[in-house]
Amino acid sequence: MSKHSKNLTPVKLFFGLLARDESVLCDVTERLTRYFSPIAHATKPFLSQQSDYYEEEMGQYLLRQWVALEKPVLMGELDGIKIHTNRLEKLWVDDSGARQVNIDPGYVSLAKVVLASTKDFSHRIYVGNGIYEEVTLHYQRASDRFEPWPWTYPDYCTAEANDFFMNVRRDLSATQTER
């Protein structure tokens, strides 16, 4: 732990998963729980119909799933987690070298949902080690929900996504008030 990390509030780690089939999602979530911690919240896999971004590499009809883990992490750990998940993705490639799964780590705080990426863009901040972070959703007290920004991925703008992230937020809020 760095000398600065003691000042960071714990957050809930989650993974946005996209895969060709459910068996890959099962294998990936099993690996993530072995490495990080047990699952606290998970959506059932569902057909991702919000974007064709991964279609060329991974094919059509990809399944989307979000999983959040029990053990909190510190905000400053997300870049290392992204580097780990990039390596993990390489375990699931087909004969042509195409990924069968995309693993996007992020965290939920009481105020926001943050995603890690290896791609720079105008709304992303470089945090080191080739990793950028973006605030994907922000919590609005008036509506008691997470709201998107103009750059938020379409999958993260759905009712399913908001339900998932609000459940994770409630869990985090309960653990922070217990201290």
C-alpha positions in Angstrom: 0.0 0.0 0.0 1.4 3.4 -1.0 1.6 6.2 1.5 -1.2 8.0 -0.3 -3.6 5.0 -0.5 -4.5 5.1 3.2 -6.6 8.3 2.5 -8.7 6.6 -0.2 -12.2 5.4 0.6 -12.9 1.8 -0.2 -15.1 1.1 -3.2 -16.8 -1.9 -4.7 -15.0 -3.7 -7.5 -17.1 -4.8 -10.5 -16.5 -6.4 -13.9 -18.5 -5.7 -17.0 -18.2 -8.9 -19.0 -19.0 -9.6 -22.7 -18.6 -13.1 -24.1 -19.7 -15.4 -26.9 -21.3 -18.0 -24.6 -22.4 -18.6 -21.1 -19.8 -21.2 -20.4 -17.0 -18.6 -20.9 -18.8 -16.2 -18.6 -18.9 -19.0 -15.9 -15.2 -19.8 -16.4 -14.2 -16.1 -16.2 -16.3 -15.3 -13.1 -14.9 -18.4 -11.4 -11.4 -17.2 -12.1 -12.2 -13.6 -10.9 -13.6 -14.9 -7.6 -10.5 -17.1 -7.1 -8.2 -14.1 -7.6 -10.2 -11.3 -6.0 -13.1 -12.3 -3.7 -16.6 -14.0 -3.9 -19.4 -12.4 -5.8 -21.8 -10.1 -3.9 -24.0 -9.1 -6.9 -24.4 -10.5 -10.4 -26.8 -10.0 -13.2 -28.0 -13.0 -15.2 -26.3 -13.1 -18.6 -28.4 -11.3 -21.2 -28.1 -10.5 -24.9 -26.2 -7.3 -25.4 -28.0 -5.3 -28.1 -26.7 -1.8 -27.3 -23.6 -1.8 -29.5 -21.8 -3.6 -32.3 -18.4 -2.4 -31.2 -17.0 -5.9 -30.5 -18.9 -7.7 -33.3 -16.0 -7.8 -35.8 -13.6 -9.4 -33.2 -16.0 -11.5 -31.1 -19.0 -12.1 -33.3 -22.7 -11.2 -33.0 -25.1 -12.0 -30.2 -22.7 -11.4 -27.3 -23.8 -11.9 -23.8 -23.4 -9.1 -21.2 -23.0 -9.7 -17.5 -22.0 -7.5 -14.6 -20.5 -9.0 -11.4 -19.6 -7.1 -8.2 -17.4 -8.6 -5.6 -17.7 -8.7 -1.8 -14.3 -7.4 -0.8 -13.9 -3.7 -1.2 -10.8 -2.3 -3.0 -9.2 1.1 -3.0 -9.7 3.4 -5.9 -6.0 3.5 -6.7 -5.9 -0.2 -7.3 -8.0 -0.1 -10.5 -5.1 0.3 -12.9 -3.4 -2.8 -11.7 -6.7 -4.7 -11.8 -7.2 -3.6 -15.5 -3.6 -4.9 -16.3 -4.5 -8.2 -14.7 -7.8 -8.6 -16.6 -6.0 -7.8 -19.9 -3.7 -10.7 -19.2 -6.7 -12.9 -18.2 -8.5 -12.2 -21.4 -5.7 -13.9 -23.3 -6.7 -17.2 -21.7 -9.8 -17.2 -23.8 -8.8 -16.7 -27.4 -9.9 -18.7 -30.4 -7.7 -20.3 -33.1 -7.6 -17.0 -35.0 -6.4 -15.1 -31.9 -9.7 -13.3 -31.3 -10.9 -12.8 -27.8 -13.9 -14.8 -26.6 -14.4 -12.5 -23.6 -14.0 -8.8 -22.8 -13.4 -8.0 -19.2 -13.9 -4.3 -18.1 -13.1 -3.7 -14.5 -14.5 -0.7 -12.6 -15.6 0.4 -9.3 -18.8 1.8 -7.7 -18.5 4.5 -5.1 -21.4 6.3 -3.5 -21.0 9.1 -6.0 -20.0 7.4 -9.3 -19.3 4.4 -11.4 -15.8 4.4 -12.8 -14.4 2.2 -15.7 -10.8 1.4 -16.6 -9.7 1.4 -20.2 -6.5 1.1 -22.3 -7.9 3.6 -24.8 -7.4 7.4 -24.5 -10.2 9.7 -25.3 -11.3 13.3 -24.4 -13.2 12.3 -21.2 -10.6 9.8 -19.9 -7.8 10.6 -17.4 -4.5 8.8 -17.7 -3.7 7.1 -14.3 -0.4 5.3 -15.3 0.7 2.0 -16.6 -1.1 2.5 -19.9 -4.5 2.8 -18.2 -7.1 5.5 -18.4 -10.2 5.9 -16.2 -13.5 7.5 -16.8 -16.5 8.4 -14.7 -19.2 6.4 -16.6 -22.2 7.2 -14.4 -22.8 9.7 -11.6 -25.2 9.4 -8.7 -28.1 11.9 -8.5 -29.7 12.2 -5.1 -32.9 13.8 -6.5 -33.7 10.8 -8.7 -31.9 8.3 -6.4 -30.3 6.7 -9.4 -27.1 6.7 -11.5 -27.3 8.9 -14.5 -25.2 8.7 -17.7 -22.9 11.2 -19.4 -22.9 11.8 -23.2 -20.0 9.3 -23.5 -21.5 6.5 -21.4 -21.6 3.2 -23.2 -25.2 2.3 -24.2 -25.2 -0.9 -22.1 -24.6 1.2 -19.0 -27.6 3.4 -19.7 -30.1 0.6 -19.4 -32.5 -0.1 -16.6 -30.7 -3.4 -15.9 -27.4 -1.6 -15.5 -29.0 1.0 -13.1 -30.6 -1.7 -11.0 -27.3 -3.5 -10.7 -25.2 -0.5 -9.8 -27.8 0.8 -7.4 -27.8 -2.5 -5.6 -24.0 -2.4 -5.4 -24.2 1.2 -4.1 -26.7 0.2 -1.4 -24.4 -2.6 -0.3 -21.4 -0.2 -0.2 -23.4 2.4 1.7 -24.4 -0.2 4.3 -20.8 -1.3 4.9 -19.6 2.3 5.2 -22.2 3.2 7.8 -21.3 0.1 9.8 -17.8 1.5 10.6 
